[in-house]
């Protein structure tokens, strides 16, 4: 779990550093574009302008997920929690180290809101955990 989380944070930081060099949108293939944007809020720019409380709230959520994740079973639950924690931590690091405090987004697909690798990690991590729960498996050890 820790290896996955650290890998997500490191890869996300490298890719966001590259993305901040984009001077204009670049078409990649089909509906995929590289389009630099900054997000002061959370998902879909919700709560923009409230960076202090957004940072505090996301930190509390990340800590709660971490407490549960530390008791996770190996395999899919550990991978899901690793992606979830890595993505959340990557966006928090981006928000806390930037001036002003905001997250770098750069992946644009059609009319969907612009997002980043950390967002993908959070979504895939959540999906893995959801599938584990739906299958009736436990996420944590007793």
PyMOL commands that set and color helices and strands:
alter all, ss='L'
color gray80, all
select helices_A, chain A and resi 2-19+43-45+51-69+76-97+117-134
alter helices_A, ss='H'
color red, helices_A
select strands_A, chain A and resi 26-29+32-39+103-109
alter strands_A, ss='S'
color yellow, strands_A
deselect
rebuild
show_as cartoon
